[in-house]
């Protein structure tokens, strides 16, 4: 596997997963052609496990979204219970929608459960509901006027965290959640995201890509205003496309923008690095410290600071310097690596 062995909080993760083929349930809220990180990881890890000789079965939450909240979770739990009866383990790629049911089923059937944690449902729901731009690191620092659904979700997620092995995608998120939820550090591990091989790129067409879900926390309105203030010839291009289409467009672009109020580990940043393209990234991100040297970090709550960042990306000398730094980065991490790390957690 690749050299980034930061796979556990307090001690090195020993990769001694079972040699005997296992039957593993892949529990996910979304799955391709759905767009989003959990969909890509559910599919990628599923294929990696199959390549290793393990048997997999999907347990998707999507078909149950047509039912009211709460009811959908009950129906999904029964579906997962049926699927997991003859399984050895459950790998869940979300917290609230599939993680909580996975732990319930795991306890009932005495199955080992690993939860991949790459986002914060309670925080996201709060920001979307209130439209208050509260960065994730500040969210748990004081009491919030949570809605009933948010209070329930926080309580259930806290319960879930005490009964599963936890595969955080960044130490940044782990260190935010540990004091907020008070789970045992022995359950908390960091399983880093995939870093694919390099993508051939063409010359820049002076566009900055802002692609993704249309959510308040993505902070698109503020970025548009910052672009209007910035004195550059760069153009902002927005959209929601498949990952394949995004990579095609990325190869021709100038840079990528991720100006979110917070964004734990945005795949767009990894893709930009793979493509040799710098980026504009919120300072409230697990990738700000890890990959910040390859782009421009900005305060998402300060439009003047975002305008400053846009102007820096337009500066040819700085842009070329960033491209040179990216060209020296050669790390690769595969879905096989992620799958091995998650399997190893079954024996922790």
N, C-alpha and C positions, 0 to 999 in steps of 0.2 A: 504494500500500500504506500501511499504518498507520505511525505515526511512530517505533515502537521499532526503530531500525535497528541494534541491537547484534547484527549477524549474523556477526561474525568477531572473532577474538581480537586480532589485531595491526593490522588495517586494515579500513576500511569494505568491506563486501561489495558489489561492483558488480553490479547486477541486469541482466545482459546475457545472459540465457539464450537458447537458440536459438529462432529464429522458426519454423524448419521443424519440422513435426510429428514427434514422436519416438515410439518404441515403448518403453514403460517397464514393467519388472516391479516389482510391489508385493509385496515379501516380508514376511510378517508371521507371528508366532506365533499370534495370535488375530485374529478379525474378527467383527463383529456377526453374529449375536446374542450372541457372547461379550462379557463385561463387562470393561472395563479401558481405560486410556488408549491403549495401542498399537492396540487394535481400532478405537477412534474415529478415531485419526489415520490409520490405513491407509485406512479408508473415506473420510474427509474429503479427504485428499490425492488419492486415486484419483478421486473425483468432480470435484475442482478441475482435475486434469489433463485429464480428459475434456472439461470445459467449455472449456478452452483449446485443444482440438483435438488433443490427444495421444492415442495409443492406449495402453491399459493392459491388463495381464494379472496376475491374482492368482496368487501362489505361496504357499500357506498351509501352515504347519507342523502345524496341528491334526490333520489326518487321519493323521499318522504317529505320534502320541503313543501309539497302541495297541502300538507295538513297544518293546522294551527300549531304554534310553538308549544312545546310541552307534550302535546299529543304525538307530534312527529318523533320526538325523542323516545317516547315509550314504544312506538311502533318499530323504530330502528333498533332499540334494545332487544326486542323479541326476535327480530331478523338476525341480529348479531349472535344472539344466544343459540339460535338454530345452527348458524354457520360454524360456530366455534366449538361445538360439542366434541368433535373428533380432531380438533386442532391441537397443536403443541403450544402455540403462543399467538399473541395478538400484537401487531405493530400498528399504532394509531398515529395518524398524520394531522391531528388537530386536537384542541383541548376540549372545548365545550360541547361541540356537536357530536364528536365520536370518541373523544378521550374519556369523558365521564361514563358513557355507556360501556366502553371497553373495560374500564376498571370494575364496574359493577358485574359484568359478565365474567371477567377474570376471577374475581373473588368467589362468585357463585360456583364456577366450574373448576376453580383452582388452576387457572392458566396464568402463565407469566405474561405481563403486559409491559410494553415499552411505549412511552408517549413521546413523539417528536414535538418539541415546543419551539415555534418560530414566530409567534405573535401573541397579542394580548386581546382576547375577545372583550373583556370588561372595559378596558380603556378605549378600544375602537368604538364600541357601542356608545359609550359616554360622549365621546367627541362628536360622533355623528348625530346623536340626539340633541346635545346642548349647543353645538357649534362653537364650543369654547376651545381655543387652541392651546390645550394643556399638553406639553411634551411628556412622553411616557416616564422619564426619570423623575418628574415632579408629581406624577399622578397619585402615587401612594404616600407622598410625604405629608399629606393632610387629609382630613375627613372630607368626603365628597357627598353631594346630594344625589346618591345613586337611585335610579329607578328600581322598581321591584324586580324586573328581569335581571338587572345588573347585580343587585344584591344576591339574588338566587344563584346567578352564574358564578359570582365570586366565592360563595359558600361551597358550591359543588366542585369548582376547580380546586379550592383548597383541600377538600376531602380527597379528590383524585390524586393530588400531589403526594399524599401520604401513603398511597397504596400501589405505586407503580415505579418502574425505573424511568428516569426523566432524561431525555436526550435534547438538551438545549442546543440551538444552532449557533449561539454566541455566548461568551462569558458575560458580555454586557447585559443581556436579558436575564441570565441566571442571577447576577448580582443585584438586579432590580427586584426580582421576584423573591429571593431568599428571605430578606427581612420583611417583605410584605405578606408572605404566606407562611413563613416559619416552618418549612418542610426540612427534613433531615438532609444534611449535606451529603450523607453517604448514598442517597438516591440520585443526586444531581451530577450529571455528566455533560460535557460539551462534545457534541458530534458535529464537526464543521461541515459546511455545505460543499457541494460539488464545485470544482473549478475545472471547466472543460479545456480542451486543447485550443490553440490559437485559431482565430477566424480570419481568413484573408479579407483585407479592407481596401477600399479605393480612396481616392482623394476626396476631401471634404466638400460638401455642397453648402456649407455655412448654416446648416440647420442644427438646432438643439432639440432632441427628442424628449417629449414628456408623454410617455405611453403608460397606460394602466387603468385601473378601475376609477370611476368618477365618484370619489368620496371626498368629503370635507377635509379629512385628515391628510389627503394628498396635497392640499395647499395650492391648487392650480391657479385660483384667482389671484393670490398674492404674487405668484411667479409671473403671471401675465402683466400685472401692474409694474413689477420690477423690470420686466423687459421694456415696458414703455418708458421707464426712467433711464435705463442704461443707454449709453452712447456707443452703440456698436452697429455693425451690419448683420449681426446674427439674427436668425429667424426661428421662432418657436413653432414646432410641429407637434400636434397632439393627436391622440387616437387610442383605440383599443383593438388590438390585433392579436393573432396567434403568435406563439413564440417564434415560429419559423419566419413569419412575415416581419416580426420585429428585428430578427437578426439580419434579414435581407436589407431592411431600411437602415439599420445601424451601420452596416458596412459602408454606406455612402454619406453618413452624417458627420457633423463636426464634433458633437458631444452628446451626452445624455444628462438629463436633469432629474434628480430625485429630491424635491424641495419639501418633502412631507413634514408635518408637525413632528413626527418621529417615524422611523422606518428601521426595523430591527436588522434585517439582512437582505436588502433588495437584490433580486437576481439581476436586475438591469445593470447594477454596478459591476458584477462579475462578468457579464456579457460585454460591457464596455471595455474592461481590461483585456478580455480575450481578443477583442477586435482592435486593440491598440488605441482606443479612444479615451481621452480624459472625460471628466464628468463634474457636474455640480451636485453636491450632496449635503443634505441636512446634517448639522453637527450632532443631532440627536439620533444616532445610529450606531449599531454594533460594528458597522464597517468604517466609521469615521476614524477610529484609531488604527484599525488593521490595514485599511487601504487608502487612507486620507492623503498619503503622499502622491497618489496618482491622479488627484483631482483638486477641486476647490471646495472647501467646506464653508457653509454659510449658516447664519442664524435664520431659521424659517419664520421667526416672528418679527423679523426686521427687514422690511422691503428694501431699504437703502443698502443693507448688507448683501442682500441677494443681487441687487443691481451691481454692486461692487464685484461680486463673484462672476456675474455674466460678462462684465468688462474684462476681467482677468482671463476668462476663457477665450475672449476675442483677441487678446494680445498675442501676436504671433510668436514672440520670443518665449513667453511663458508657456504657451501651448506646445511649442516644440520641445521645451525642457520636460514637460509632463509626458509627452509621447516617448521621449528618450528613456525616462524612468520606467514607463510601462514596458518598453521593449526588453528591458533587462529582467523582467519578472517571468519566470518559467514554471511556476508551481502548477501541478495538475492533480486533481483529486476526482475520482470517479464514483459512480453509483455503486460499484463493487466495494469501494472503500467504505462508503456510508453503510451499505448493507452489512459488511463484516463488523463494523463498530456496533451497529444495533443488535446483531446477533450475539456479540460478545456480552452485551448488557443482560442477556437472558441468563448468563452464568455468573453474574456479579453477586 
